[in-house]
């Protein structure tokens, strides 16, 4: 019985050592192998996106106002009463003076912690 236990423990240890010895190295945290992330360049080339927070019940009027300024609506966060739009900075600044709009802000750029 003791021989069988020693034999099985020895084989497990030997298998583990062999596996760790011949495993390929991990480059996940190696500075010599940086993360290739092209999203930063793509987002820099894309038109600026802004959050437009509007007052309750005024969504249709705000959409018409955006059309009049030729600002494109990219997404809508209906529960938060926010539209995500693309456009020129001057257009967005003019838009923020409307009484239908609570505020406008640039969409935040999110990055990985590792960068």
Biopython code that builds the backbone (N, CA, C, O; Angstrom):
import numpy as np
from Bio.PDB.StructureBuilder import StructureBuilder

atoms = [
    (1, "UNK", "N", (0.821, -1.195, 0.000)),
    (1, "UNK", "CA", (0.000, 0.000, 0.000)),
    (1, "UNK", "C", (0.865, 1.260, 0.000)),
    (1, "UNK", "O", (0.621, 2.189, -0.769)),
    (2, "UNK", "N", (1.897, 1.282, 0.885)),
    (2, "UNK", "CA", (2.766, 2.449, 0.956)),
    (2, "UNK", "C", (3.537, 2.630, -0.343)),
    (2, "UNK", "O", (3.766, 3.755, -0.787)),
    (3, "UNK", "N", (3.939, 1.509, -0.953)),
    (3, "UNK", "CA", (4.660, 1.604, -2.217)),
    (3, "UNK", "C", (3.772, 2.219, -3.302)),
    (3, "UNK", "O", (4.226, 3.033, -4.105)),
    (4, "UNK", "N", (2.521, 1.820, -3.310)),
    (4, "UNK", "CA", (1.587, 2.322, -4.316)),
    (4, "UNK", "C", (1.372, 3.832, -4.132)),
    (4, "UNK", "O", (1.336, 4.569, -5.118)),
    (5, "UNK", "N", (1.229, 4.298, -2.890)),
    (5, "UNK", "CA", (1.036, 5.729, -2.619)),
    (5, "UNK", "C", (2.283, 6.510, -3.009)),
    (5, "UNK", "O", (2.188, 7.547, -3.664)),
    (6, "UNK", "N", (3.451, 6.015, -2.609)),
    (6, "UNK", "CA", (4.696, 6.692, -2.975)),
    (6, "UNK", "C", (4.878, 6.725, -4.487)),
    (6, "UNK", "O", (5.325, 7.731, -5.039)),
    (7, "UNK", "N", (4.537, 5.644, -5.149)),
    (7, "UNK", "CA", (4.655, 5.570, -6.602)),
    (7, "UNK", "C", (3.727, 6.592, -7.283)),
    (7, "UNK", "O", (4.146, 7.270, -8.221)),
    (8, "UNK", "N", (2.502, 6.706, -6.829)),
    (8, "UNK", "CA", (1.559, 7.646, -7.445)),
    (8, "UNK", "C", (1.948, 9.095, -7.152)),
    (8, "UNK", "O", (1.843, 9.946, -8.036)),
    (9, "UNK", "N", (2.396, 9.391, -5.928)),
    (9, "UNK", "CA", (2.830, 10.754, -5.601)),
    (9, "UNK", "C", (4.060, 11.113, -6.423)),
    (9, "UNK", "O", (4.156, 12.226, -6.941)),
    (10, "UNK", "N", (4.985, 10.196, -6.547)),
    (10, "UNK", "CA", (6.191, 10.433, -7.340)),
    (10, "UNK", "C", (5.873, 10.684, -8.804)),
    (10, "UNK", "O", (6.467, 11.559, -9.434)),
    (11, "UNK", "N", (4.939, 9.919, -9.341)),
    (11, "UNK", "CA", (4.585, 10.112, -10.749)),
    (11, "UNK", "C", (3.875, 11.450, -10.971)),
    (11, "UNK", "O", (4.068, 12.083, -12.009)),
    (12, "UNK", "N", (3.063, 11.882, -10.019)),
    (12, "UNK", "CA", (2.400, 13.188, -10.133)),
    (12, "UNK", "C", (3.433, 14.305, -10.096)),
    (12, "UNK", "O", (3.361, 15.241, -10.891)),
    (13, "UNK", "N", (4.386, 14.217, -9.190)),
    (13, "UNK", "CA", (5.436, 15.234, -9.082)),
    (13, "UNK", "C", (6.276, 15.258, -10.352)),
    (13, "UNK", "O", (6.578, 16.334, -10.869)),
    (14, "UNK", "N", (6.653, 14.103, -10.855)),
    (14, "UNK", "CA", (7.454, 14.019, -12.066)),
    (14, "UNK", "C", (6.698, 14.584, -13.269)),
    (14, "UNK", "O", (7.279, 15.296, -14.088)),
    (15, "UNK", "N", (5.432, 14.275, -13.378)),
    (15, "UNK", "CA", (4.611, 14.799, -14.475)),
    (15, "UNK", "C", (4.499, 16.319, -14.392)),
    (15, "UNK", "O", (4.579, 17.002, -15.413)),
    (16, "UNK", "N", (4.316, 16.845, -13.202)),
    (16, "UNK", "CA", (4.208, 18.296, -13.020)),
    (16, "UNK", "C", (5.510, 18.991, -13.388)),
    (16, "UNK", "O", (5.494, 20.010, -14.080)),
    (17, "UNK", "N", (6.618, 18.460, -12.940)),
    (17, "UNK", "CA", (7.922, 19.063, -13.259)),
    (17, "UNK", "C", (8.178, 19.019, -14.758)),
    (17, "UNK", "O", (8.662, 19.994, -15.333)),
    (18, "UNK", "N", (7.859, 17.906, -15.391)),
    (18, "UNK", "CA", (8.042, 17.779, -16.835)),
    (18, "UNK", "C", (7.164, 18.781, -17.585)),
    (18, "UNK", "O", (7.620, 19.422, -18.531)),
    (19, "UNK", "N", (5.927, 18.913, -17.171)),
    (19, "UNK", "CA", (5.010, 19.842, -17.840)),
    (19, "UNK", "C", (5.489, 21.279, -17.691)),
    (19, "UNK", "O", (5.448, 22.044, -18.655)),
    (20, "UNK", "N", (5.939, 21.656, -16.510)),
    (20, "UNK", "CA", (6.410, 23.024, -16.289)),
    (20, "UNK", "C", (7.710, 23.303, -17.030)),
    (20, "UNK", "O", (7.952, 24.437, -17.443)),
    (21, "UNK", "N", (8.542, 22.294, -17.202)),
    (21, "UNK", "CA", (9.817, 22.466, -17.893)),
    (21, "UNK", "C", (9.610, 22.711, -19.381)),
    (21, "UNK", "O", (10.274, 23.564, -19.969)),
    (22, "UNK", "N", (8.708, 21.979, -19.981)),
    (22, "UNK", "CA", (8.529, 22.060, -21.424)),
    (22, "UNK", "C", (7.394, 22.975, -21.871)),
    (22, "UNK", "O", (7.075, 23.020, -23.059)),
    (23, "UNK", "N", (6.782, 23.703, -20.944)),
    (23, "UNK", "CA", (5.713, 24.634, -21.314)),
    (23, "UNK", "C", (6.295, 25.831, -22.054)),
    (23, "UNK", "O", (7.362, 26.321, -21.685)),
    (24, "UNK", "N", (5.616, 26.307, -23.084)),
    (24, "UNK", "CA", (6.116, 27.521, -23.744)),
    (24, "UNK", "C", (5.984, 28.714, -22.797)),
    (24, "UNK", "O", (5.054, 28.770, -21.992)),
    (25, "UNK", "N", (6.907, 29.660, -22.892)),
    (25, "UNK", "CA", (6.844, 30.819, -21.983)),
    (25, "UNK", "C", (5.641, 31.705, -22.297)),
    (25, "UNK", "O", (5.208, 31.810, -23.445)),
    (26, "UNK", "N", (5.126, 32.321, -21.280)),
    (26, "UNK", "CA", (4.000, 33.233, -21.447)),
    (26, "UNK", "C", (4.529, 34.634, -21.700)),
    (26, "UNK", "O", (5.407, 35.108, -20.979)),
    (27, "UNK", "N", (4.002, 35.296, -22.718)),
    (27, "UNK", "CA", (4.431, 36.653, -23.053)),
    (27, "UNK", "C", (3.398, 37.690, -22.631)),
    (27, "UNK", "O", (3.459, 38.840, -23.066)),
    (28, "UNK", "N", (2.467, 37.296, -21.802)),
    (28, "UNK", "CA", (1.365, 38.187, -21.456)),
    (28, "UNK", "C", (1.832, 39.459, -20.762)),
    (28, "UNK", "O", (1.319, 40.537, -21.061)),
    (29, "UNK", "N", (2.771, 39.366, -19.861)),
    (29, "UNK", "CA", (3.228, 40.545, -19.128)),
    (29, "UNK", "C", (4.643, 40.947, -19.512)),
    (29, "UNK", "O", (5.301, 41.666, -18.760)),
    (30, "UNK", "N", (5.117, 40.506, -20.649)),
    (30, "UNK", "CA", (6.466, 40.797, -21.077)),
    (30, "UNK", "C", (6.477, 42.117, -21.836)),
    (30, "UNK", "O", (5.739, 42.286, -22.807)),
    (31, "UNK", "N", (7.311, 43.050, -21.394)),
    (31, "UNK", "CA", (7.384, 44.360, -22.049)),
    (31, "UNK", "C", (7.939, 44.250, -23.463)),
    (31, "UNK", "O", (7.708, 45.133, -24.290)),
    (32, "UNK", "N", (8.668, 43.174, -23.748)),
    (32, "UNK", "CA", (9.193, 42.965, -25.091)),
    (32, "UNK", "C", (8.119, 42.597, -26.097)),
    (32, "UNK", "O", (8.346, 42.661, -27.305)),
    (33, "UNK", "N", (6.962, 42.215, -25.610)),
    (33, "UNK", "CA", (5.837, 41.862, -26.463)),
    (33, "UNK", "C", (4.653, 42.752, -26.101)),
    (33, "UNK", "O", (3.747, 42.312, -25.392)),
    (34, "UNK", "N", (4.647, 43.998, -26.578)),
    (34, "UNK", "CA", (3.570, 44.909, -26.190)),
    (34, "UNK", "C", (2.231, 44.484, -26.785)),
    (34, "UNK", "O", (2.166, 43.765, -27.783)),
    (35, "UNK", "N", (1.188, 44.947, -26.149)),
    (35, "UNK", "CA", (-0.163, 44.675, -26.618)),
    (35, "UNK", "C", (-0.378, 45.432, -27.927)),
    (35, "UNK", "O", (-0.134, 46.636, -28.004)),
    (36, "UNK", "N", (-0.832, 44.723, -28.942)),
    (36, "UNK", "CA", (-1.114, 45.356, -30.224)),
    (36, "UNK", "C", (-2.587, 45.731, -30.213)),
    (36, "UNK", "O", (-3.461, 44.871, -30.320)),
    (37, "UNK", "N", (-2.848, 47.012, -30.083)),
    (37, "UNK", "CA", (-4.226, 47.489, -30.005)),
    (37, "UNK", "C", (-4.399, 48.628, -30.997)),
    (37, "UNK", "O", (-3.929, 49.742, -30.768)),
    (38, "UNK", "N", (-5.070, 48.343, -32.090)),
    (38, "UNK", "CA", (-5.252, 49.350, -33.134)),
    (38, "UNK", "C", (-6.481, 50.209, -32.903)),
    (38, "UNK", "O", (-6.745, 51.133, -33.673)),
    (39, "UNK", "N", (-7.240, 49.914, -31.843)),
    (39, "UNK", "CA", (-8.458, 50.681, -31.594)),
    (39, "UNK", "C", (-8.159, 52.132, -31.254)),
    (39, "UNK", "O", (-8.971, 53.012, -31.538)),
    (40, "UNK", "N", (-6.995, 52.395, -30.644)),
    (40, "UNK", "CA", (-6.652, 53.769, -30.281)),
    (40, "UNK", "C", (-6.481, 54.607, -31.541)),
    (40, "UNK", "O", (-6.997, 55.722, -31.619)),
    (41, "UNK", "N", (-5.751, 54.072, -32.541)),
    (41, "UNK", "CA", (-5.577, 54.808, -33.794)),
    (41, "UNK", "C", (-6.906, 54.946, -34.537)),
    (41, "UNK", "O", (-7.186, 55.985, -35.135)),
    (42, "UNK", "N", (-7.714, 53.896, -34.495)),
    (42, "UNK", "CA", (-9.000, 53.958, -35.176)),
    (42, "UNK", "C", (-9.914, 54.990, -34.536)),
    (42, "UNK", "O", (-10.626, 55.712, -35.235)),
    (43, "UNK", "N", (-9.899, 55.063, -33.220)),
    (43, "UNK", "CA", (-10.759, 56.035, -32.550)),
    (43, "UNK", "C", (-10.264, 57.454, -32.771)),
    (43, "UNK", "O", (-11.064, 58.389, -32.798)),
    (44, "UNK", "N", (-8.944, 57.633, -32.932)),
    (44, "UNK", "CA", (-8.413, 58.969, -33.200)),
    (44, "UNK", "C", (-8.821, 59.436, -34.595)),
    (44, "UNK", "O", (-9.042, 60.628, -34.813)),
    (45, "UNK", "N", (-8.920, 58.498, -35.538)),
    (45, "UNK", "CA", (-9.293, 58.854, -36.902)),
    (45, "UNK", "C", (-10.802, 59.041, -37.058)),
    (45, "UNK", "O", (-11.247, 59.715, -37.987)),
    (46, "UNK", "N", (-11.577, 58.463, -36.173)),
    (46, "UNK", "CA", (-13.038, 58.559, -36.259)),
    (46, "UNK", "C", (-13.507, 59.942, -35.813)),
    (46, "UNK", "O", (-12.830, 60.601, -35.023)),
    (47, "UNK", "N", (-14.658, 60.384, -36.312)),
    (47, "UNK", "CA", (-15.182, 61.679, -35.859)),
    (47, "UNK", "C", (-15.511, 61.647, -34.369)),
    (47, "UNK", "O", (-15.850, 60.602, -33.812)),
    (48, "UNK", "N", (-15.406, 62.802, -33.743)),
    (48, "UNK", "CA", (-15.641, 62.895, -32.300)),
    (48, "UNK", "C", (-17.093, 62.552, -31.980)),
    (48, "UNK", "O", (-18.014, 62.935, -32.701)),
    (49, "UNK", "N", (-17.270, 61.832, -30.894)),
    (49, "UNK", "CA", (-18.612, 61.461, -30.436)),
    (49, "UNK", "C", (-18.903, 62.196, -29.141)),
    (49, "UNK", "O", (-18.012, 62.411, -28.319)),
    (50, "UNK", "N", (-20.160, 62.578, -28.970)),
    (50, "UNK", "CA", (-20.569, 63.348, -27.797)),
    (50, "UNK", "C", (-21.824, 62.741, -27.193)),
    (50, "UNK", "O", (-22.641, 62.139, -27.890)),
    (51, "UNK", "N", (-21.962, 62.911, -25.879)),
    (51, "UNK", "CA", (-23.198, 62.579, -25.184)),
    (51, "UNK", "C", (-24.029, 63.847, -25.100)),
    (51, "UNK", "O", (-23.532, 64.900, -24.700)),
    (52, "UNK", "N", (-25.294, 63.745, -25.478)),
    (52, "UNK", "CA", (-26.218, 64.875, -25.389)),
    (52, "UNK", "C", (-27.340, 64.463, -24.443)),
    (52, "UNK", "O", (-28.156, 63.603, -24.776)),
    (53, "UNK", "N", (-27.378, 65.073, -23.276)),
    (53, "UNK", "CA", (-28.412, 64.787, -22.267)),
    (53, "UNK", "C", (-29.547, 65.772, -22.483)),
    (53, "UNK", "O", (-29.343, 66.985, -22.454)),
    (54, "UNK", "N", (-30.737, 65.246, -22.698)),
    (54, "UNK", "CA", (-31.896, 66.105, -22.953)),
    (54, "UNK", "C", (-32.899, 65.990, -21.812)),
    (54, "UNK", "O", (-32.813, 65.085, -20.982)),
    (55, "UNK", "N", (-33.846, 66.917, -21.784)),
    (55, "UNK", "CA", (-34.851, 66.945, -20.716)),
    (55, "UNK", "C", (-35.927, 65.894, -20.974)),
    (55, "UNK", "O", (-36.165, 65.491, -22.113)),
    (56, "UNK", "N", (-36.564, 65.466, -19.905)),
    (56, "UNK", "CA", (-37.576, 64.411, -19.982)),
    (56, "UNK", "C", (-38.710, 64.804, -20.926)),
    (56, "UNK", "O", (-39.231, 65.918, -20.867)),
    (57, "UNK", "N", (-39.080, 63.864, -21.796)),
    (57, "UNK", "CA", (-40.199, 64.077, -22.702)),
    (57, "UNK", "C", (-39.878, 64.938, -23.914)),
    (57, "UNK", "O", (-40.787, 65.285, -24.669)),
    (58, "UNK", "N", (-38.631, 65.291, -24.122)),
    (58, "UNK", "CA", (-38.250, 66.193, -25.220)),
    (58, "UNK", "C", (-37.437, 65.491, -26.301)),
    (58, "UNK", "O", (-36.794, 66.153, -27.116)),
    (59, "UNK", "N", (-37.457, 64.160, -26.319)),
    (59, "UNK", "CA", (-36.600, 63.433, -27.258)),
    (59, "UNK", "C", (-36.891, 63.785, -28.713)),
    (59, "UNK", "O", (-35.958, 64.036, -29.476)),
    (60, "UNK", "N", (-38.141, 63.811, -29.112)),
    (60, "UNK", "CA", (-38.482, 64.090, -30.507)),
    (60, "UNK", "C", (-38.034, 65.488, -30.916)),
    (60, "UNK", "O", (-37.516, 65.676, -32.017)),
    (61, "UNK", "N", (-38.231, 66.467, -30.040)),
    (61, "UNK", "CA", (-37.806, 67.834, -30.361)),
    (61, "UNK", "C", (-36.284, 67.923, -30.464)),
    (61, "UNK", "O", (-35.752, 68.647, -31.305)),
    (62, "UNK", "N", (-35.590, 67.182, -29.602)),
    (62, "UNK", "CA", (-34.124, 67.186, -29.650)),
    (62, "UNK", "C", (-33.644, 66.522, -30.936)),
    (62, "UNK", "O", (-32.682, 66.985, -31.549)),
    (63, "UNK", "N", (-34.302, 65.448, -31.348)),
    (63, "UNK", "CA", (-33.926, 64.792, -32.609)),
    (63, "UNK", "C", (-34.102, 65.747, -33.796)),
    (63, "UNK", "O", (-33.266, 65.783, -34.699)),
    (64, "UNK", "N", (-35.186, 66.514, -33.788)),
    (64, "UNK", "CA", (-35.399, 67.498, -34.854)),
    (64, "UNK", "C", (-34.331, 68.588, -34.808)),
    (64, "UNK", "O", (-33.848, 69.032, -35.849)),
    (65, "UNK", "N", (-33.967, 69.013, -33.610)),
    (65, "UNK", "CA", (-32.918, 70.017, -33.452)),
    (65, "UNK", "C", (-31.583, 69.487, -33.986)),
    (65, "UNK", "O", (-30.842, 70.213, -34.648)),
    (66, "UNK", "N", (-31.287, 68.230, -33.699)),
    (66, "UNK", "CA", (-30.052, 67.625, -34.203)),
    (66, "UNK", "C", (-30.053, 67.553, -35.729)),
    (66, "UNK", "O", (-29.028, 67.794, -36.366)),
    (67, "UNK", "N", (-31.204, 67.220, -36.310)),
    (67, "UNK", "CA", (-31.305, 67.196, -37.772)),
    (67, "UNK", "C", (-31.071, 68.581, -38.360)),
    (67, "UNK", "O", (-30.436, 68.711, -39.407)),
    (68, "UNK", "N", (-31.576, 69.614, -37.700)),
    (68, "UNK", "CA", (-31.398, 70.972, -38.222)),
    (68, "UNK", "C", (-29.928, 71.401, -38.180)),
    (68, "UNK", "O", (-29.491, 72.186, -39.021)),
    (69, "UNK", "N", (-29.167, 70.892, -37.211)),
    (69, "UNK", "CA", (-27.733, 71.185, -37.136)),
    (69, "UNK", "C", (-26.898, 70.184, -37.937)),
    (69, "UNK", "O", (-25.670, 70.278, -37.949)),
    (70, "UNK", "N", (-27.546, 69.228, -38.603)),
    (70, "UNK", "CA", (-26.899, 68.177, -39.387)),
    (70, "UNK", "C", (-25.924, 67.363, -38.535)),
    (70, "UNK", "O", (-24.801, 67.075, -38.948)),
    (71, "UNK", "N", (-26.380, 67.003, -37.341)),
    (71, "UNK", "CA", (-25.599, 66.173, -36.425)),
    (71, "UNK", "C", (-26.172, 64.765, -36.484)),
    (71, "UNK", "O", (-27.382, 64.570, -36.372)),
    (72, "UNK", "N", (-25.290, 63.787, -36.661)),
    (72, "UNK", "CA", (-25.718, 62.396, -36.805)),
    (72, "UNK", "C", (-25.893, 61.733, -35.439)),
    (72, "UNK", "O", (-25.028, 61.850, -34.570)),
    (73, "UNK", "N", (-27.006, 61.045, -35.257)),
    (73, "UNK", "CA", (-27.266, 60.292, -34.029)),
    (73, "UNK", "C", (-26.709, 58.885, -34.219)),
    (73, "UNK", "O", (-27.089, 58.175, -35.150)),
    (74, "UNK", "N", (-25.803, 58.490, -33.322)),
    (74, "UNK", "CA", (-25.157, 57.188, -33.404)),
    (74, "UNK", "C", (-25.883, 56.157, -32.554)),
    (74, "UNK", "O", (-26.061, 55.011, -32.968)),
    (75, "UNK", "N", (-26.304, 56.573, -31.357)),
    (75, "UNK", "CA", (-26.924, 55.647, -30.413)),
    (75, "UNK", "C", (-27.838, 56.438, -29.495)),
    (75, "UNK", "O", (-27.717, 57.657, -29.381)),
    (76, "UNK", "N", (-28.749, 55.740, -28.845)),
    (76, "UNK", "CA", (-29.662, 56.384, -27.895)),
    (76, "UNK", "C", (-29.706, 55.578, -26.607)),
    (76, "UNK", "O", (-29.885, 54.360, -26.632)),
    (77, "UNK", "N", (-29.542, 56.259, -25.493)),
    (77, "UNK", "CA", (-29.689, 55.662, -24.168)),
    (77, "UNK", "C", (-30.976, 56.233, -23.592)),
    (77, "UNK", "O", (-30.958, 57.228, -22.866)),
    (78, "UNK", "N", (-32.080, 55.601, -23.918)),
    (78, "UNK", "CA", (-33.401, 56.155, -23.647)),
    (78, "UNK", "C", (-33.661, 56.302, -22.151)),
    (78, "UNK", "O", (-34.187, 57.326, -21.715)),
    (79, "UNK", "N", (-33.299, 55.293, -21.361)),
    (79, "UNK", "CA", (-33.561, 55.364, -19.917)),
    (79, "UNK", "C", (-32.804, 56.509, -19.255)),
    (79, "UNK", "O", (-33.284, 57.106, -18.291)),
    (80, "UNK", "N", (-31.617, 56.811, -19.777)),
    (80, "UNK", "CA", (-30.820, 57.906, -19.214)),
    (80, "UNK", "C", (-31.101, 59.241, -19.899)),
    (80, "UNK", "O", (-30.550, 60.269, -19.507)),
    (81, "UNK", "N", (-31.962, 59.228, -20.929)),
    (81, "UNK", "CA", (-32.298, 60.421, -21.712)),
    (81, "UNK", "C", (-31.042, 61.046, -22.314)),
    (81, "UNK", "O", (-30.798, 62.246, -22.186)),
    (82, "UNK", "N", (-30.245, 60.189, -22.980)),
    (82, "UNK", "CA", (-28.987, 60.613, -23.588)),
    (82, "UNK", "C", (-28.943, 60.107, -25.021)),
    (82, "UNK", "O", (-29.309, 58.966, -25.302)),
    (83, "UNK", "N", (-28.488, 60.974, -25.923)),
    (83, "UNK", "CA", (-28.226, 60.581, -27.300)),
    (83, "UNK", "C", (-26.722, 60.648, -27.523)),
    (83, "UNK", "O", (-26.061, 61.581, -27.068)),
    (84, "UNK", "N", (-26.183, 59.653, -28.226)),
    (84, "UNK", "CA", (-24.773, 59.658, -28.602)),
    (84, "UNK", "C", (-24.723, 60.142, -30.040)),
    (84, "UNK", "O", (-25.349, 59.555, -30.923)),
    (85, "UNK", "N", (-23.973, 61.219, -30.274)),
    (85, "UNK", "CA", (-23.965, 61.852, -31.590)),
    (85, "UNK", "C", (-22.532, 62.065, -32.068)),
    (85, "UNK", "O", (-21.587, 62.056, -31.279)),
    (86, "UNK", "N", (-22.393, 62.259, -33.391)),
    (86, "UNK", "CA", (-21.113, 62.667, -33.966)),
    (86, "UNK", "C", (-21.331, 63.987, -34.673)),
    (86, "UNK", "O", (-22.368, 64.218, -35.294)),
    (87, "UNK", "N", (-20.342, 64.841, -34.566)),
    (87, "UNK", "CA", (-20.443, 66.143, -35.210)),
    (87, "UNK", "C", (-19.247, 67.005, -34.870)),
    (87, "UNK", "O", (-18.363, 66.608, -34.112)),
    (88, "UNK", "N", (-19.240, 68.185, -35.445)),
    (88, "UNK", "CA", (-18.163, 69.142, -35.185)),
    (88, "UNK", "C", (-18.351, 69.778, -33.820)),
    (88, "UNK", "O", (-19.467, 69.888, -33.311)),
    (89, "UNK", "N", (-17.234, 70.194, -33.239)),
    (89, "UNK", "CA", (-17.273, 70.773, -31.896)),
    (89, "UNK", "C", (-18.128, 72.045, -31.861)),
    (89, "UNK", "O", (-18.857, 72.271, -30.896)),
    (90, "UNK", "N", (-18.044, 72.874, -32.907)),
    (90, "UNK", "CA", (-18.832, 74.115, -32.941)),
    (90, "UNK", "C", (-20.328, 73.808, -32.968)),
    (90, "UNK", "O", (-21.118, 74.493, -32.319)),
    (91, "UNK", "N", (-20.710, 72.784, -33.716)),
    (91, "UNK", "CA", (-22.123, 72.404, -33.773)),
    (91, "UNK", "C", (-22.618, 71.967, -32.395)),
    (91, "UNK", "O", (-23.718, 72.328, -31.978)),
    (92, "UNK", "N", (-21.802, 71.192, -31.702)),
    (92, "UNK", "CA", (-22.190, 70.699, -30.380)),
    (92, "UNK", "C", (-22.277, 71.853, -29.394)),
    (92, "UNK", "O", (-23.173, 71.881, -28.550)),
    (93, "UNK", "N", (-21.351, 72.810, -29.491)),
    (93, "UNK", "CA", (-21.395, 73.971, -28.597)),
    (93, "UNK", "C", (-22.656, 74.798, -28.838)),
    (93, "UNK", "O", (-23.273, 75.272, -27.884)),
    (94, "UNK", "N", (-23.043, 74.975, -30.097)),
    (94, "UNK", "CA", (-24.286, 75.692, -30.402)),
    (94, "UNK", "C", (-25.486, 74.930, -29.841)),
    (94, "UNK", "O", (-26.436, 75.524, -29.332)),
    (95, "UNK", "N", (-25.422, 73.634, -29.944)),
    (95, "UNK", "CA", (-26.507, 72.782, -29.469)),
    (95, "UNK", "C", (-26.684, 72.899, -27.957)),
    (95, "UNK", "O", (-27.806, 72.832, -27.455)),
    (96, "UNK", "N", (-25.592, 73.072, -27.239)),
    (96, "UNK", "CA", (-25.668, 73.119, -25.774)),
    (96, "UNK", "C", (-26.380, 74.370, -25.264)),
    (96, "UNK", "O", (-26.765, 74.420, -24.096)),
    (97, "UNK", "N", (-26.564, 75.381, -26.117)),
    (97, "UNK", "CA", (-27.265, 76.603, -25.708)),
    (97, "UNK", "C", (-28.786, 76.454, -25.753)),
    (97, "UNK", "O", (-29.508, 77.342, -25.300)),
    (98, "UNK", "N", (-29.272, 75.346, -26.292)),
    (98, "UNK", "CA", (-30.714, 75.126, -26.390)),
    (98, "UNK", "C", (-31.292, 74.805, -25.015)),
    (98, "UNK", "O", (-30.636, 74.172, -24.187)),
    (99, "UNK", "N", (-32.519, 75.246, -24.784)),
    (99, "UNK", "CA", (-33.180, 74.976, -23.500)),
    (99, "UNK", "C", (-33.644, 73.522, -23.389)),
    (99, "UNK", "O", (-33.987, 73.071, -22.297)),
    (100, "UNK", "N", (-33.660, 72.785, -24.500)),
    (100, "UNK", "CA", (-34.045, 71.371, -24.481)),
    (100, "UNK", "C", (-32.912, 70.479, -23.954)),
    (100, "UNK", "O", (-33.147, 69.357, -23.505)),
    (101, "UNK", "N", (-31.690, 70.995, -24.018)),
    (101, "UNK", "CA", (-30.499, 70.215, -23.692)),
    (101, "UNK", "C", (-30.031, 70.544, -22.281)),
    (101, "UNK", "O", (-29.857, 71.712, -21.935)),
    (102, "UNK", "N", (-29.827, 69.502, -21.464)),
    (102, "UNK", "CA", (-29.271, 69.708, -20.125)),
    (102, "UNK", "C", (-27.770, 69.957, -20.211)),
    (102, "UNK", "O", (-27.265, 70.927, -19.646)),
    (103, "UNK", "N", (-27.051, 69.077, -20.923)),
    (103, "UNK", "CA", (-25.614, 69.269, -21.102)),
    (103, "UNK", "C", (-25.116, 68.408, -22.254)),
    (103, "UNK", "O", (-25.796, 67.482, -22.694)),
    (104, "UNK", "N", (-23.922, 68.727, -22.733)),
    (104, "UNK", "CA", (-23.218, 67.914, -23.722)),
    (104, "UNK", "C", (-21.818, 67.652, -23.190)),
    (104, "UNK", "O", (-21.241, 68.484, -22.491)),
    (105, "UNK", "N", (-21.282, 66.491, -23.527)),
    (105, "UNK", "CA", (-19.913, 66.167, -23.118)),
    (105, "UNK", "C", (-19.311, 65.200, -24.119)),
    (105, "UNK", "O", (-20.034, 64.410, -24.726)),
    (106, "UNK", "N", (-17.990, 65.249, -24.302)),
    (106, "UNK", "CA", (-17.343, 64.277, -25.192)),
    (106, "UNK", "C", (-17.467, 62.871, -24.624)),
    (106, "UNK", "O", (-17.425, 62.671, -23.410)),
    (107, "UNK", "N", (-17.618, 61.916, -25.507)),
    (107, "UNK", "CA", (-17.670, 60.523, -25.060)),
    (107, "UNK", "C", (-16.297, 60.149, -24.521)),
    (107, "UNK", "O", (-15.295, 60.392, -25.194)),
    (108, "UNK", "N", (-16.217, 59.566, -23.331)),
    (108, "UNK", "CA", (-14.907, 59.228, -22.764)),
    (108, "UNK", "C", (-14.229, 58.106, -23.546)),
    (108, "UNK", "O", (-14.883, 57.178, -24.023)),
    (109, "UNK", "N", (-12.909, 58.209, -23.665)),
    (109, "UNK", "CA", (-12.128, 57.169, -24.318)),
    (109, "UNK", "C", (-11.700, 56.169, -23.265)),
    (109, "UNK", "O", (-11.040, 56.527, -22.289)),
    (110, "UNK", "N", (-12.069, 54.939, -23.459)),
    (110, "UNK", "CA", (-11.727, 53.909, -22.483)),
    (110, "UNK", "C", (-10.473, 53.175, -22.944)),
    (110, "UNK", "O", (-10.314, 52.849, -24.121)),
    (111, "UNK", "N", (-9.582, 52.921, -21.973)),
    (111, "UNK", "CA", (-8.344, 52.209, -22.282)),
    (111, "UNK", "C", (-8.141, 51.096, -21.258)),
    (111, "UNK", "O", (-8.676, 51.151, -20.150)),
    (112, "UNK", "N", (-7.376, 50.104, -21.636)),
    (112, "UNK", "CA", (-7.048, 49.023, -20.722)),
    (112, "UNK", "C", (-6.128, 49.540, -19.630)),
    (112, "UNK", "O", (-5.354, 50.469, -19.858)),
    (113, "UNK", "N", (-6.206, 48.951, -18.455)),
    (113, "UNK", "CA", (-5.333, 49.359, -17.354)),
    (113, "UNK", "C", (-3.864, 49.101, -17.677)),
    (113, "UNK", "O", (-2.991, 49.816, -17.185)),
    (114, "UNK", "N", (-3.583, 48.098, -18.491)),
    (114, "UNK", "CA", (-2.202, 47.711, -18.771)),
    (114, "UNK", "C", (-1.462, 48.745, -19.606)),
    (114, "UNK", "O", (-0.233, 48.719, -19.660)),
    (115, "UNK", "N", (-2.167, 49.638, -20.246)),
    (115, "UNK", "CA", (-1.497, 50.571, -21.152)),
    (115, "UNK", "C", (-1.037, 51.798, -20.445)),
    (115, "UNK", "O", (-0.453, 52.686, -21.066)),
]
sb = StructureBuilder()
sb.init_structure("model")
sb.init_model(0)
sb.init_chain("A")
sb.init_seg("    ")
for serial, (resi, resn, name, xyz) in enumerate(atoms, 1):
    if name == "N":
        sb.init_residue(resn, " ", resi, " ")
    sb.init_atom(name, np.array(xyz, "f"), 0.0, 1.0, " ", f" {name:<3s}", serial, name[0])
structure = sb.get_structure()
